[in-house]
């Protein structure tokens, strides 16, 4: 049986990869992917803990997070499409008319 | 979970979550109304949708204030609670929605954007915000936080052909989702350590004392960071000026007030119910004795002390150098988040009461200011520079007077609500011995007075250099502005009524289930 700490380690690594990707990537699609990665690391975390604590609520939470992440992706990609129509670019360095 | 008892009766649900139910059902019905009106003239469609939304918000405020105020109850195994604290903040947020909806009728017409989904999103945003403030459960907090945020991302991106609006909305979306992901990871750690998602059970676990500090602190920090994004506190404020500048003016006013009220309200709830319970004095059975009041105090107080100070300084200092009025008000909103955080640090009844009062006063003056800004603008981004405000006092005397009133209130000068609100939070901080923070806070509000009063100076003391033509004024906008202005003056002259109501509200925070 795989010990709980392994799951938690993998989940923490995934979360850190997500944060790192979010902060360093300059392509907005990759930034959205990084956010998905962060949310899914939380899912892994919750599912593992819920299994080891023999408590169903963690797994219920996972379903809700999946649903919310899907809604978030829908809104996010919608904004990306209109953003692309206005700027013709998906790189953050081109999207900088608001500053000061 | 041993006894899963999901039986409840609908009447109980209506009693506890009435405000949310009205808004959700009405929001769904509005979608149908919008389809029915699709064939009609655009003008008629916009007016109908707008007035229906105004009516829905007014009905919700009536229901919350008259039917739910005396309630103290929970539903769905302690997921939603109706108590004076959450009802008070719900009313503040619904007032923000009401004023925003009234102004939107004119705003959408001026910008040639008569679209029904605007009002539907506004209704769902307020429904999510009320759900957020009513929830006692971290899972439900996450879901309702997203319901509110997703609606507002879409509203911020509402000007489809404006690069500014799209860029602002996208930045808001990215950083908002980043903040929710941080919040969620904190929730996962809380679940793993304490085995519960309910903040009162979490409080019992923490006050029991038999926990390892590190995971709780990490979770605490991540949950706080998630809320700080929404509150626009300093290290997490980067999105604020861009989003406030890009979004439609009325939505900016709504975001700056309703979202801030929701985030501050739920942050105080998590802090004072979950992490550093204030239950000790409320005489809860077999719980008061074990509560360790200051268990986490040494950790969070210095953090918020510095963040409040930085928010006040950075917000006010950068606002001075802004040339766009919406951007200036965005930095001022960061500074106001700092002032409210001073009331949280005080961590006493007066401080919490001050924050609630501040939220209400800030809602009135900020939405009012953005209402005037959109009227003078005509079309979005036509006249938003401070230079455009030169000499306006003689061309549009009544609008200039209203804007001056709201700016004086934001600067915190008597006899307006802004002065009383600042007085309450600083007095609470001084009572707890935070002299330095209060002194620096007053100093920053002097800096703040400079850029608020500069706008008034430009309007009345300077000759105009450019012809500014305001948009046509819609009657509901005038009503909303007058309500906001009267509220600001009334709360400045007679603050006792609202203060005693806010005090009742903050007392009920100690008795959440």
Interface residues (C-beta under 8 A of the other chain):
Chain A: X8 X15 X18 X22 X28 X31 X32 X35 X38 X39 X41 X42 X45 X46 X49 X50 X53 X55 X56 X57 X58 X60 X61 X64 X65 X68 X71 X72 X75 X76 X78 X79 X80 X82 X83 X86 X87 X95 X96 X97 X98 X99 X100
Chain B: X1 X139 X142 X143 X146 X150 X153 X154 X157 X160 X161 X162 X163 X164 X166 X167 X168 X169 X170 X171 X173 X174 X177 X178 X180 X181 X182 X184 X185 X187 X188 X189 X191 X192 X195 X197 X241 X242 X245 X246 X322 X323 X324 X327
